[in-house]
Structure formats: structure tokens, C-alpha cells
Amino acid sequence: LFAIFAFATCGGYSGELRLSVDCANKSESDLSIDIAFAYPFRLHQVNFEAPTCEGKRRETLALIGDFSSSAEFFVTIAVFAFLYSLAATVVYIFFQNKYRENNRGPLIDFIVTVVFSFLWLVSSSAWAKGLSDVKVATDPDEVLLLMSACKQQSNKCLPVRSPVMSSLNTSVVFGYLNFILWAGNIWFVFKETGWHSSGQRHPADTMEKQQPGGYNQGGYNQDSYGPAGGYNQPGSYGQVGEYGQSQSYGQSRPTSFANQI
């Protein structure tokens, strides 16, 4: 949905500005000069006619600038992001087992998500700069400077209507929102990969391997009840009997008896 809003607000844009040239000779004036432009913003191809205030002669002018590269790049990324999101949704719902097979699906998904996050950031930044240039090139005050009639103080040139850029501003906002959305999704896709799973299992396996070793080699099995115990040493009590198996009596009773003696 965010990708749809991004390319729809940019790729479907069309704007118009209106100018007024009031010549000293009123019959030569043109109070309604409409200039229309649209995506992909090849403004140098947008032509319009304006009076010269020198008889009936009119001049053909064009806007300045070509900002199609940044706009088309932005729309292309949005379209491909939409198509990939649609395909991924189908895989998540209907091909979940195939997706997790050999961990290949999550790894591909993770790499594509990282790439799209980077592309969203680059394309949104490029289009934000391009939009700023489009606003300057379509500013009525700047366009009036192109007309030869407006260079004469006897003529009055005025902007009548400026183009509405709200949808283009929205497209830039949606571009950065898409970047935040895809960048945040990197963590959730990473959790599906084997890298995250192996990273969780490895510390657990290490603890399981360390605990038995530390328990068997500790003082409980060797130091307290090992061969160094007094009851197991050859003495007056002869061979090790039932007390040899009972670790609690094997050390305490003979010791106390010997002390009493």
C-alpha cells in the first residue's frame, strides 16, 4: 500500500500555472497564458506561446530543466517494491513450506529487503532534490523572466496561478516512509534466516557442554569423597562395605570415632 501511494502520487501528477502579460498596447496583451506540465517532468519539452508586445508577433518559449531521471527512478523503485511485496505475500501464505526449505527463501528475502531499503533511501533523496528543482523551474516569477515582453517596464507581467505541488510533496513523504518500513522489516526477515537461529542455538549448546564438565570435575566428586577421604584409606575398619557407598557416612562417622579415641 505504501508503495502504491508513492508511485501514484508521483507518476500520476499533472500541474498547470497561469501567467498574465499586460502590454502597453492593450490589444497585444494576453492575460491568460496557461502552461501545463506532468510526470516525468521533462520541462524543456514543455512549450508555450507568449506575446512580445511588439505588434501581433508572439514568441514560443519552453520551461527550463529535465528532471525525469530522479522522478522515473523513484517511480520504478516503487513499482518493483509493490510487485515484490505482492509476490512475497503470496509465498508467505501459500508456499510457506517451500519458503523455509533449505533456508534459501529467508536468505533471499533478507537480501532483497536490505537492497530495497537502500534503494528507497537513495531514490527518495534524489526525488526530493528533483522536486525542489521542479518547484523552482515552474515558479511563475521565474517563468516570467523568460519572456521578452516582461523585460520592458511599460508592460506588466503578473503570476495568476501557481501549480499545486501537494501530491508531489506527499510522494516524497511516502518515499521516506517506505524506507523506514523496509528498514524496520530487516529485523523480522533476519529472524527467519538460519543465521539468527544458529546464533541462538550456539550459546545454549556451549552451556550444555560446559555444565557436565564443570560438575564432574568439581570438588564434590573428587575432593570431598574421593580416595583422599579417611574412611577409604586402609585402616582398622578393613574393607570398604556399605559405608563406602554412602558418601555421607563414609567421612563423618570414622572421623568422629577416631577423635573420641
KASULCOR-V462337 format. One record per run of one state. SS is the DSSP state (a for helix, b for strand, c for the rest). FROM is the first residue (numbers start at 0). TO is the last residue. Records with the same first field share a line. If there is no record, write none. Layout:
SS: FROM-TO, FROM-TO
This chain:
c: 0-0, 11-12, 22-24, 28-28, 38-41, 45-45, 51-56, 62-66, 94-94, 137-138, 144-147, 151-154, 161-164, 190-192, 216-240, 245-247, 260-260
a: 1-10, 25-27, 42-44, 67-93, 95-136, 139-143, 148-150, 165-189, 193-215, 241-244, 248-259
b: 13-21, 29-37, 46-50, 57-61, 155-160
